[in-house]
Amino acid sequence: MRIAVIGFGKDIRALRRLADWLRADIILYKPGIWGSLLDYDCIVAYMPTGIVIRGMCPWLRSKWVDPAVVVVDKAMRFAIPLLGGHHGGNEVAKMLENYGLTAVITTAMEYSEGLSVGIGCRRGISAEDVLYAIKAALAELGATLDDVRVIATVELKKDEEGLIEAVDIIKKPLVFVPAEDVNEIEVVSPSRAEDIGLRSVAEACALYCSKEKQLIFPKRVYGGVTIAIAR
């Protein structure tokens, strides 16, 4: 993940600490700087939230392409994801908890109950195929979309338009799991994902985003889509 830490020159010591912790680039604030930061995966701003909101608003396009934004308060007590909580913001805020900050998580997924649906798919898959696979798997389990808390896939699928469109249609959070986190998850089924350096996609992603870490629906293939479900 490419992270930028932005703040004022007078706060350079604090910026260096944050950059060291997150292995991030340091960007000194100046008017009009925000547009040049859009290629980062996450922006960590050591400054008042008002400056960040007013600066970023003109540049916001979609949650699928905008960088996550995390604000750190002056006393370095709190890390607050303002944008992209499910797209890196919450993860970065939780990373800062290792250094004594408190992550202030406001996305509902972390507090709701329900199923975690892990998805793997071939390149160029259609939204219709993804929707069919999700609904078919849930039906086999005796569940419905109302029982789903989150959809999860591997970070490599961030540009998979059919998958993104399908999740938009069913109005569920979509989490992209980093490859290193995927490979730390123990799974029950062998996977062709090993061809791209991953131990698993569907099962690992389902387990990663689940609360109880219990796989209740091992991976099943529906055409070009693989589904696994955990709780």
N, C-alpha and C positions, 0 to 999 in steps of 0.2 A: 504494500500500500504506500503510495506517495503522499506524504503529509507536509503541509506548510504551516509553520508557526509564524503568526503575524502579530506585530505590536509596535510600540513606539521606541525610538532609539534610547530614550531615558530608562527604558525597562530591559535593556539588553541582557543583564544578568539573568533575569527571570526567563527571557526568551531562550537563552542558551541552555538553561536547565531543562526546559520543556523540550527543546530540540534534541538534547542528549537522551532524554528518556524515550522519546518517540522516534529517534533516528530521522529527524525531520529537517527540512530546509528552513532557514530563518529569513523572513521577509520583513523589512522595515516599512511601516505604514506611511503612505502618502496619498493625497487625494487622487481618486481615479484608479487605484491599484487593483481593485477587485476583479476587473475583467481579465487581468493577466494571470489569475490564479485558478481559472476554470479547469485546467488540465490536471490539477491535483485531485486525488481521491478524497482527501479530507483537509479542511482548513481549521486550524486551532487558533482562535483569536484571543489574545491576552489584552482585553480592552472591554469597555462597556458594551452591552448588548445593543444599545441604540445605534451606535456607530456601525456595528456589523449589519444590523437589519437594514438600515438606510443604504449602506454600501452595496449589499448583495442583491437587494430587491430588483433593481433593473436588469440583473444578469440571470435571473432564475428562469429556467425553461421547463424542466420536467424532473421529477424525483429520480427518474432512471438515468439521467445524464448529469445532473447538478452534483457538485462535490458535497460531501457531508460537511457540516459546520458545527464546531464545538467551541463554546465560549468558556474561558477560565477567568474566575474573578481575581481581583487585585491581590487578595490575601492568599491565593492559591489553595482555597479550601474546597471549591466546587468545580466540576467539569460538567457543563450543561450542553447536551446536543440540541442545537436549534433546528438543524435541517439534516435529513438523511440518517435518522436514527437507525433504521434497518439497513442502511447502505454504508456502514462504517462508522457513523457517529457514536452509536452506543458502544461499539467495540473500542474505539479510541478513548472514550470517557472511562470505560472500565480498565483500560490499560493504565490510566493515570491513577486509579485507585491503588496500584502497586506502590505509588510514591506518596501516599497519604491524603490524596484528594478524595472527595465523595462524588461519585457519578450520580447526577440527577436525571433519571430516566423517566420520560413522560409518555413514551409509546405504550399503547394498551396491551400489545402482545405479551409483554413480560408479566402481566398481572392476570390475564385471562386463562381460562381452562380450555382444553380441546386437543385435537389431533394435530400432529406435525406430519405433513405430507412431503416426502422427498421425491424429487423428479430428476431423471436423466433423460436426455433426448438426443436424437440425431440432429445434425446441422440443417437449418432451413425448415424445421418442422412447422406445421400450420397450427394456428390457435385452435382450430376445430379438432385436430388430432389430440392436442394436449387436454382440451376440455373433456373429450370422450374418455380418455384414459383415466383422468381424475375421477370422473363420475362412475365409471365402471368399477374401479378399485374400491371406491367408497360403498357402492352397492353390494359388492361381494363381501365386504366387511359388515354390512348391515348399518352403515352410517350415511349421513348426508353432508352436503356442503356446510350446513349450519353447525356441524360438529367440528369443523376444521378451524384451527387457531392460526396456522401459518403454513405457507408453502416454502420449501427450501430446495435450493440447487447449488451447484458448485459455481465459484466466482468466474470460471471460464465462460459461463453462459450469460454474462452481463449484456451481451449484444444479441441475444437470441430473441428476435422480434415476436415470433409466434408464441413462445412461452410467456413473454412479458404481456402480450395482448390478452392471452387467456386468463392470466391472473388478474389483470385489470377488470376483465368482464365479471369475474366472480367476487371481486372486491375483497381480496385477502392480502395480508402482508406477504411480500416476497423477499426472502433473505438469501443473499449470495454468500456461501460459505467459502472462506479461503482454503486453498489446496492443502496448506500445512495443517489446518484444523481437521479437514476431511481425513487425512492420513493418520490422525491420532485415534480415530474411532475404530473400535473392534466391531467387525461385521460377521454375519453368519454365512453369507453367500459369496462365492467367487464372482469376480467382475471383470468384464472386458475393459473396464476403465484403467486397468493396469497398463494397457497399451499407451496411455497418455500420462503415466506416472501417478495414478490415483488408485488407492486400494478399493474404493467404492465411490459411487455417486448417490444413488437414490437412498440406500439404507443408511449410509453415513450421514447424509444431510438430514434425513428424517430424525435420526437419533440426536444429532448435534442440537437441533432446535426443540427437541422434546423436553418435557419437564421431568418425567419419571424415568427416562432413558430405557424404555421398554419397547422393543420392536414387536408390534402386534400384527403386522401384515408384511412378511418378507417380500422382497422385490418381485414384481411380476411385469412382464413385457406386454405392451399393447401396441402392436405395430412398431412405430419408431419412438415410442415413449416407454420409459420404465418408471414404475411407481412403487414406493415403499411407504409404510405408515407406522409411526411410533406415537407413544403418549408419555 
